[in-house]
Amino acid sequence: MLFRMNRQNHMRRSALKGMLTGVACLLWGVQAMAAPPVAWERIEDPLVRAAQFDLLMGEPFEATIRLEADLAQGRIKYRPAQAQLVLGGMYLASGAHYKAASIFESLGNSGQPQRVQNLAWLNLAQVQYQRGQTDEALAALQRISEDLPAQAQQERLLLSAMALMQQQRFDQAVARLRQLEQKSLRRQLGEKSVWATYGRFNLAVALFRQGNEEEGLELLEELGSEKANTEESRALRDKANLMLAYHFLGKNELDKAQQYFVKTRLQGPMSSRALLGLGRVYSAKALHKKSLVPWLRLSKMDASDPAVQDGLLAVPFAFGQLEAFKQALEHYQLALEKFKMEMEQVRQAGEAVNSGVLLDRLAGATGNQPADQRWLAQELPNIPGGRYLWQLFATNEFQETLQNYTRLRLSQRRLKQWSSQIDDAKGLAPTHRRTLEQKVVDLQNKLLSVQERIQTHLKTLAQETLKRYEQRLLGYASETRFSMAQTYDYASKRWGSEQ
């Protein structure tokens, strides 16, 4: 049966993609690692602590301006270099990466004590890594001349390993990650240090890429069997089990693959890929009725998920193997209808992007706060076609650019307020009033120009992402029609021969 061979070939290709899940999950660890830098030491200056309090209370603009003013006017007498580290962290948390990088680089090249310079180089490396500048990040890390405080040292090792892995330098990455396993270092932060956990997962991936499968599997086994008390650790455990499952599925060791698919939570973020893989195990064993159980459950999930889209075609494939051609054709038709609906979602998202509605909604929703994963989960369903922009929204590049766009809008509002205050101010000399008004106009024009460039860049990123999804859905729809025609042809011949 040609449609059977076609579907199996597609499933094998998808299985190979699934085997790379563990490598793709590195991004998750990087994003979790990319928290705003801190001084890693107790903050004692009351002005710095006040600025940090404003930041925590959701006023990053005021906190940053206040701390910068205190530094510029010499009010911070106690350890001003520490305050500079905090200021750089505030700019980084606000998405102003270039300003943060400038502060850290200046501190690194200053005459400050070596520990201050080392922390500055680490923070600079983090900024550069987030911006995709792996060469520069590694160069900054090499400027660190001694061990750092425990948490910073673990971040240093993991960050350098991640940068080396991106450059395919797996031997050196493995050497860095092995240092995270040193008990003496882990004890300083506790045996459950998140840095060590990320390090072990990424070490397993690096060992796989290096060709040392046995040790990589052993590490994944440990991670996949550990008790997990937080959602973060449970998700990492799921990733380990899923990587093991697809590894053994690729080797056709079906019983082992099934064991790890079953261990992956069916309520977590990896559930769709686990259900898809479990169905593939049963299908490979020719247990097609059993394969329908996870696949039918998968087909009812969010159809924007690529794994669910695979599942929509897997269900009629299984019915075809059972020669239940009526059910197969019904589910092919259902899949085709869902693909059409999803293409409409992509079209609506494209319209929202082109009209500027998307950016206005995003900027209005984020306000002056970072758009984290929790915000995305809450807001995306309210944006037309927003589900298809999830992965784009979660990238550092998009979030940083969106935050810059949001802050430009905020600055425009502040300038408008200042303009009103100038108009209302009494006692201003006419010359001074005109000078202030002209400065406001000049700033408004500059901000508007930058805002338009950022808006164009954000639109381009979104349009490119939507185009890829559109092509994928068109491919699925074409395959569905082809499989339907093959099923009709085979069924008519089979039914005709039985008459």
Buried (B, 14 or more C-beta within 10 A) or exposed (E): BEBBEBBBEBBBEBBEBBBEBBBEBBBBBBBBBBEBBBBBBEBEBEBBEBBBEBBEEEBBBBBBBBBBEBBEEEEBEEBBBBBBBBBBBBBBBBBBBEBBBBBBBBBBEEEBEEBBBBBBBBBBBBBBBBBEBBEBBBBBBEBBEEEBBBBBBBBBBBBBBBBBBBEEBBEBBBBBBBBBBEEEBBEEBEEBBBBBBBBBBBBBBBBBBBEBEEBBBEBBBEBBEBEBEEEBBBBBBBBBBBBBBBBBBBEEEBEBBBBBBEBBBBEBBBBBBBBBBBBBBBBBEEBBEBBBBBBBBBBEBEBBBBBBBBBBBBBBBBBBBEEBBEBBBBBBEBBBEBBEEBBEBBBBBBEBBEEEEBBEBBBEBBEBBBBEBEBBEEBBEEBBBBBBBBEBBBBBBBBBBBBBBBBBBBBBEEBEEBBEEBEEEEEBEEEEBEEBBEEBEEBBEEBEEBBEEBBEBBBEBBEEBBEEBBEBBEEBBEBBEBBBEBBBEBBEEEEEEEE
